[in-house]
Amino acid sequence: MAPDTGKVRIDKWLWAARFYKTRGLATDAVAGGRVHVGGQRVKPARDVRIDDVIEVSRSGHSPLTVVVRDLADKRGSATVAQGLYVETPESVELRERDRLMRKMAPPPPGAGLGARPTKRDRRRFDDARRGG
């Protein structure tokens, strides 16, 4: 699935590797500094090369560090996309540690209530909060 030129823009590659749902989101992430290649902030037009180390920061999660194994400028199936990169062992370990920490974290307040509060529940909550 490699293109003829051997060069692929990083925003296109991130989209083809299914890190982002649209190419526009990939471009915004690179321009916003959430993607680094070799530890350096890059622009969306930077070409990706095989064996480049890319770090993708995601909100609410630990950064994902991958090594480029193949190039693609067209979005294919998920199995093809998974063949474009290999996640580093350190990144896998950090992601697993984050998953365990989220699992062990206490539930957010109000999670035990089940459904969304009714109008009556909201009034009782407001009265209790005001001290009345």
Secondary structure, DSSP 8 states (H G I E B T S, - for coil): ---SSS-EEHHHHHHHTTSSSSHHHHHHHHHTT-EEETTEE--TT-EE-TT-EEEE--TTS--EEEEE----SS---HHHHHTTEEE-HHHHHHHHHHHHHHHHS---TTGGG-S---HHHHHHHHHHHHT-
